[in-house]
């Protein structure tokens, strides 16, 4: 089934969306919000699926036209947002561009950071920045939403806790990152609000493309209307979504509604393009001695989408325009 949160108050209004993303039905009698549904998933999922089946079969006479622009993030605010770096090709390029070796632990121990989760952007919300000199970048990723996960949960067991899958644009302010990392405490200012796809879907909706706890489909990115990349999200993903959840749960439990991101999708085949500007700039540095591609500026547009085998959008697209914050 496919679920979304229409913009309404702080936490949105939960709706069930048709498979083709054309219609929706509000379900206040089941759960008012996405978080409420996740808090009681064992019960609410059964009722939500029944609504989804009726909607997709045309039996719901109360269905309304679905408009992605009306959507908040599936979880407009979340108890936890943690992002990994599961694609080591991306990490290797970062290290190579600055002539640094890959520590052996990077191949066995996922990199992760904890982001701010009190302000999640909808798929059509702008990327608002205060200074173009901060080096604004997109990062196209896949993210999962979990139910409650106990401390010490293994990767095999973690797979059973993936309730929903969605897309994310994990915006980064690249020129603020070096000084923050130099302090030894990680990202804060360099990671503003992230944007999420209009719809989050259950893994069974992914037509057999969800296996090995990875989503085996290209993630498609356009910049200012031009093709930018379409690396496959399942290939060369060193750490699966279950691995990332298990790593996070090693020393603490996860509450229902925790969001865990994959990190920037990246493949070795450069013909597939990239999912972030930093990767393009790293390749330029390696091959040409320095970066040529600029970071995002006011007026630039970003589109991120993933299609099924029929070429139809699965999650709805993330479409954002960069705007300068007014003083």
Buried (B, 14 or more C-beta within 10 A) or exposed (E): BBBBBBBBEEBBBBBBBBBEBEBBBBBEEBBBBBBBBBBEBEEBBEBBBEBBEBBBEEEBEEBEEBEBEBBBBBBBBBBBBBBBBBBBBBBBBBBBBEEEEEEEEBEEEBBBBBBBBEEBBBBBBBBBBEEBEBBBBBBBBBBBBBBBBEEEBEBEBBBEBBBBBBBBBBBBBBBBBEEBEEEEEBBEEBBBBBBBBBBBBBBEBBEEBBEEBBBBBBBBBBBEEEEBBBBBBBBBBBBBBBBBBBBBBEEEEBBBBBBBBBBBBBBEEBEBBBBBBBBBBBBBBEEEEEBEEEBBEBEBBBBBBBBBEEEEBBBBBBBBBBEBEEE
